[in-house]
């Protein structure tokens, strides 16, 4: 008696895709938590300037090279007192060295625990370089 074979599926399709409504909720949630280098670059270049870009690496790393327009604030220095320099509803976009670094996540955790809106710039310095965007350097870093 012949048996009916189950059609072979690729590794991609072996697990069914989420329902479109579930996917929409998932991706909306992701985009509420992160942005990318391209969107940051375009916003810094063309406006509006409705966020503060924080380089959360060490001050020495910032001085060597950083994203133009970024403010140096190492994640270890994020405190309620330090953040009082900005209105409470300021959106912060944080970045670190790149995908191999969790400094941006540490900064985002601290900022969100302080009740501050925050997004992580995916890719950090590595992503910025991959996009071919210019960096700048500085000789002194504000404390």
C-alpha positions, 0 to 999 in steps of 0.5 A: 500500500503506497504511503503519502509522503510529507512534502519536504520543507526548507529550514526556513519554512520548517517552522510556520511563520507567525500570523501577520497580526502577531508579526505586526505587533512584534515588529512595532515593538522592536521599532519602539526600542531601536533605530538604525544608523541610516535613520539617525544619520538622515535625522541629524542631517535633515531634521527634525532634531527631536532626540539626543544621541548619546555615545555611551562608550568611554570618553577616550573612545569618544575623543578618538572618533564618534558620530557627529552630533553625539554627546559623550556620556559613558553608560557608567555615568548615567545617573538621575542627577546627570540626566536632569540636564535634559527635559524628562520627555527627551528621547535618547538614542544610545550607541556603543562600539557595535554588535559585540558590545553591550554598552548601549543595552546597559545605557538603555536599561539605566535610562529606562529605569530612570523613566527616560524614553530611549532607543538603541542605535543598532550597529553602533560605531561598526554600523555607522562605518558600514554605512559609509558615514563620516566620523568626527574626533575631538581634543577634549570631552565635556565631563 
